[in-house]
Amino acid sequence: MGTAGLGGFVLRRTVGTVLTLLAISVIVYVVFYVTPGDVAQITCGPRCSPVQVHQVALQLHLDDPLYVRYGHFLEGLVAGQDYSTGTSAEHCAAPCLGLSYQSDQQVTQLILAKLPVSLSLVSGAMVLWLVLGVGAGVLSAWRRGRFTERALTAVTLAGTATPVFVIGLILMIVVCGELRLLPFPQYVNLADDPEQWAWNLLLPWLSLALIEAASFARLTRSSMLETLAEDHIRTFRAYGVGERSIIGRHALRGAVAPVIALNANNFGSAVGGAVLTETLFGLPGIGQELVHAVTVVDLPVVVGMVLVIGFFVVLANAVADVLYAVADRRVVLA
């Protein structure tokens, strides 16, 4: 029965995720393609000739009703689409995010080339911010009222208020410049050299993780203090259960749910939102590419990037819901 209930919960979350992604696609399409002005000219770019602009207008079906235009857009996402290059037709396989008329590249291929860099940055930083943040939060709650808690609170507040580029610059100046412990970061593909991949990403990981860890430390501390004040914790103490066992086996469980939720939001948004970190360390990821696309007004790339970032945010939250349900079966019955 428990397995069946969990399966039904996963099915409901899957359907909800698909509907959410569909809603995001509608909003993105309306925001970027149903706007005042010459959409075909904006999409094609300032260097396009009138003939090319007309060709883009036909490709976007701008003369058709809005629902037909969106239907072609959605068809490209789920089934692929053909693009005319003037002399030949080019097929864009699903999920087709469009064609950049400024770089003559399919947006999907462009994003796939940048995605491993962003995933490398965020995945490594996530491990660090969970270890540092949750660890600091647990220690702060355990040592409540002592110097350790006050020191950790001051550090987390400073981490929350400090911009990521400040921490990154300090790390590069001290670690790379003064101490010469690490080379200045230069992205290396994981498949080419795993060791150099990790060493070159260590500073970007730390820079991003130290900022995010502050939020996790504060959230974990407040959640654990709330759990420690509950009646069943007093009962455990009355029966002589050790404080370490209470902290590790019972109080920490109360902090799992908000930590999972926050981690899902942070991971999803950081995939395309770690712009400052990628720019500072010269990492050719999605965030840096999004800034470039906005600068040169490459509309198909911007739309594709926004859809991909939205996809990761929704997917990360769906996975978080399932993990939370596995950790606490009461969620399945809610």
Buried (B, 14 or more C-beta within 10 A) or exposed (E): EEEEEBEEBBEEBEEBBEEBBEEBBEEBBEEBBEEEEEBBBBBBBEEBEEEBBBBBBEBBBBEEEEEEBBEEBBEBBEEBBEBEEEEEEEEBEEBBBBBBBBBEBBBBBBBEEBBBBBBBBBBBBBEBBBEBBBBBBBBBBBBEEEEBBEEBBEBBEEBBEBEBBBBBEEBBEEBBEEEEEBEEBEBBEBEEEEEBBBBBBBBBBBBBBBBBBBBBBBBBBBBBBBBBEEEEBEEBEEEEBEEEEBBEEBBBBBBBBBBBBBBBBBBBBBBBBBBBBBBBBEBBBBBBBBBEBEEBEBBBBBBBBBBBBBBBBBBBBBBBBBBBBEEBEEBBEE
